[in-house]
Amino acid sequence: MSDRLLRVRTLLGDEKIKKLQNATVMVFGCGAVGSFAIEALARSGIGNIILLDFDVIEESNINRQLFATESTLGRKKTDIARERIADINPDIKVTTFDVFFDSDTALPVRPDFVIDAIDTVKSKLAIYRWCKQNKIPFISSMGAARKTDPTKVKIDKISKTFACPLAATIRKSVRDARIGDFPVVFSTESPAPHRSPIKDFGSIITVTGTFGMVAANYAIQKICK
């Protein structure tokens, strides 16, 4: 009998596969970090995936976002993510929200785990509050831009982060808001200089993809426990 999860099942065992298939993981952001997290979740046996992203795919996304290709330009990221998940495993239940998440957003879902893969500080803080209020475990991605060495990507508490400008902002914000400590994916590499006149920072898929894979692996390990 064919089993698309055979290699994962061989590694983790039937009991953990059942936990993954019964679990619901929500990913905020389907871009550079989120797309790779989603890919890993789908290929590792997560049975229910919730996606939130308000954006569409642009040409400038192609260098680092898994869902961005010539054929997907202009389409909603959540739609492309849903189609790709179905192509990987049609048995996965996918729920999507095409909204910009902030403190006023009401979500009628309660996942078992959350991966925060968005960039906006206010939205990230809103995610943290929502997860804390609803007692949902989560991991948050810090800044993957201006980094070039994927071997420097690690997980630690937000209070222990360094060498990341976004993490510095988040540290102060969660301290002021008394949100508490939580796990994050960040890079210990010093950020490269910003060499462009445009406001957007440079980034490369080898680092952003690693952020997403590390976040997804953390979720998988927590669910398997």
C-alpha positions in Angstrom: 0.0 0.0 0.0 1.3 3.4 -1.0 2.2 5.8 1.9 3.5 9.3 1.2 4.6 9.6 4.8 6.5 6.3 4.8 9.9 7.9 5.5 8.6 10.2 8.2 6.7 7.3 9.7 9.9 5.2 9.7 11.7 7.9 11.5 9.0 9.0 14.0 6.8 6.0 14.4 3.0 5.5 14.1 2.1 7.2 17.3 3.8 10.5 16.4 2.4 10.4 12.9 -1.1 10.2 14.4 -0.4 13.2 16.6 0.8 15.2 13.5 -2.2 14.2 11.5 -4.6 15.2 14.2 -2.8 18.5 14.8 -3.8 22.0 13.6 -0.9 24.5 12.9 -1.6 28.1 11.9 1.0 30.0 9.9 0.8 33.8 9.8 2.4 34.9 6.6 2.9 32.9 3.4 6.0 34.7 2.1 9.7 34.1 2.4 9.8 32.4 5.8 6.2 31.2 5.9 6.2 29.5 2.5 9.0 27.1 3.6 7.4 26.5 7.0 4.1 25.6 5.2 6.0 23.3 2.8 7.6 21.4 5.7 4.4 21.1 7.7 2.6 19.7 4.6 5.3 17.2 3.8 5.7 16.1 7.5 2.1 14.9 8.1 0.3 17.9 9.7 -3.3 17.2 9.1 -4.8 20.7 9.4 -3.1 23.9 8.3 -4.5 27.4 8.7 -3.0 30.2 6.6 -3.3 33.9 7.0 -1.9 36.4 4.5 -3.5 39.5 2.8 -0.9 39.9 0.0 -0.5 38.8 -3.6 2.6 37.5 -5.3 4.9 40.0 -7.0 8.0 39.6 -9.2 10.2 40.8 -6.4 9.1 37.8 -4.3 10.6 35.2 -6.7 14.1 35.3 -5.3 13.1 34.0 -1.9 9.4 32.9 -1.7 8.6 29.2 -2.5 5.1 30.0 -3.9 6.4 32.8 -6.2 6.9 31.8 -9.8 6.2 33.3 -13.2 2.9 31.5 -13.4 1.7 32.7 -9.9 2.3 36.5 -10.3 -0.6 38.6 -9.2 -2.4 35.8 -7.4 -3.2 35.5 -3.7 -0.5 33.9 -1.7 -3.1 31.9 0.3 -4.6 30.5 -2.9 -1.2 29.3 -4.2 -0.4 27.9 -0.8 -3.7 26.0 -0.7 -3.1 24.5 -4.2 0.5 23.5 -3.4 -0.6 21.8 -0.1 -3.3 19.9 -2.0 -0.8 18.8 -4.6 1.5 17.5 -1.8 -1.3 15.8 0.2 -5.0 16.3 -0.7 -6.1 14.9 2.6 -4.8 17.9 4.5 -7.5 20.3 5.6 -6.6 23.9 4.7 -8.3 27.0 6.0 -7.3 30.4 4.8 -7.8 34.0 5.9 -7.1 36.8 3.4 -6.8 39.6 5.9 -4.2 41.9 7.5 -3.9 40.8 11.1 -4.0 43.3 13.9 -5.4 43.7 17.4 -9.0 44.2 16.0 -9.0 41.0 13.9 -11.3 38.3 15.2 -10.3 34.7 14.3 -12.8 31.9 14.7 -10.1 29.3 15.1 -8.0 27.8 17.9 -5.0 26.0 16.5 -2.7 23.7 18.4 0.4 25.7 17.4 1.2 29.0 15.7 4.1 30.0 13.5 4.5 33.8 13.2 6.2 34.5 9.8 5.2 38.2 9.2 7.2 41.4 9.3 5.0 44.1 10.8 5.8 44.8 14.4 2.3 45.8 15.5 0.8 42.7 13.9 3.4 40.5 15.5 2.6 41.9 18.9 -1.1 41.3 18.2 -0.3 37.6 17.4 1.6 37.2 20.6 -1.3 38.6 22.6 -3.8 36.5 20.8 -1.7 33.3 21.4 -1.1 34.2 25.1 -4.8 35.0 25.7 -5.9 31.7 24.1 -3.0 29.6 25.6 -1.7 28.7 22.1 2.0 27.8 21.9 3.9 29.6 19.2 7.2 30.5 17.7 8.0 33.8 16.0 10.4 34.5 13.2 12.7 37.5 13.7 14.6 39.2 10.9 16.0 37.1 8.1 16.9 40.0 5.8 20.5 41.3 5.6 21.8 37.9 6.6 23.8 35.5 4.4 24.9 32.5 6.6 22.1 29.9 7.3 24.4 28.1 9.8 23.9 31.0 12.2 20.1 30.5 12.4 19.0 29.3 15.9 16.1 29.2 18.3 16.1 30.9 21.7 13.8 33.0 23.9 13.2 36.5 22.7 15.0 37.8 25.8 18.2 36.0 24.7 18.4 37.4 21.1 21.1 39.5 19.8 22.5 40.7 16.4 19.0 41.2 15.1 17.5 44.7 14.7 14.0 43.4 14.5 14.5 41.3 17.6 15.8 44.3 19.5 12.5 46.2 18.7 10.4 43.2 19.6 12.3 42.7 22.9 11.5 46.3 24.0 7.9 46.1 22.8 7.1 42.9 24.6 8.8 44.1 27.7 6.8 47.4 27.7 3.6 45.4 26.9 4.4 42.8 29.6 3.7 40.0 27.1 6.4 37.7 28.6 9.1 35.5 27.0 8.6 33.1 24.1 10.7 31.2 21.5 11.9 32.8 18.3 14.0 31.9 15.3 16.8 34.4 14.7 20.2 34.7 13.3 23.3 35.4 15.4 25.1 36.8 12.3 25.7 40.6 12.3 23.4 42.2 9.6 25.0 43.2 6.3 25.0 46.9 5.4 21.9 48.1 3.6 23.3 48.9 0.1 20.1 50.0 -1.7 18.4 53.4 -2.0 15.0 51.6 -1.6 13.6 50.9 1.9 13.3 47.1 1.4 16.3 45.1 2.8 18.1 42.5 0.8 17.6 38.9 1.5 18.5 35.4 0.1 16.5 32.2 0.0 19.1 30.1 1.8 18.6 32.1 4.9 14.8 32.9 4.7 14.1 29.3 3.8 16.2 28.0 6.8 14.2 30.3 9.1 10.9 28.7 7.9 12.3 25.1 8.1 13.6 25.7 11.6 10.3 27.2 12.8 8.3 24.3 11.2 10.6 21.7 12.8 10.1 23.3 16.2 6.3 23.0 15.8 6.6 19.4 14.7 8.7 18.5 17.6 6.4 20.2 20.1 3.4 18.4 18.6 5.1 15.0 18.7 5.8 15.4 22.4 
